Amino acid sequence: MDLREGEDVLYEGRPSWRALLAFYLYGVIGAAVAGVIVWLVADSAAGGVLVAIGVAALTLVVGYLRRLFTKYLITSRRLRRTSWVPDSRSTCFQAMPASSSCRQMALGTVQGLPCSSATVTST
């Protein structure tokens, strides 16, 4: 990415596993519910356990892929997020107020320009 004059890179990297903790938690809960439903409907404990393990494994793989293919670049003026999700394949450059701190950007409390008024390019 070409940086503009006076723009510095503050952070470049991928999200931590903790950023997807809710996704993993809901996946494990969903796996347990699916396993219990199969156990009760099919009257097979082994089938319920296999379904629960399969759904939990699928959750782990999808979560890992989401982390692997999502990348953030935070500069002193813009935020760039690229992802593997087909709806968000375009990269949004969002202008940030000069008074924004890195902590505000990390917490998501920065009031920047909406993506529709920012420059959007395809990756």
Summary of the structure (lengths in Angstrom):
residues: 123
radius of gyration: 19.9
end to end distance: 11.2
largest distance: 66.8
contacts: 309
relative contact order: 0.16
helix: 50%
strand: 20%
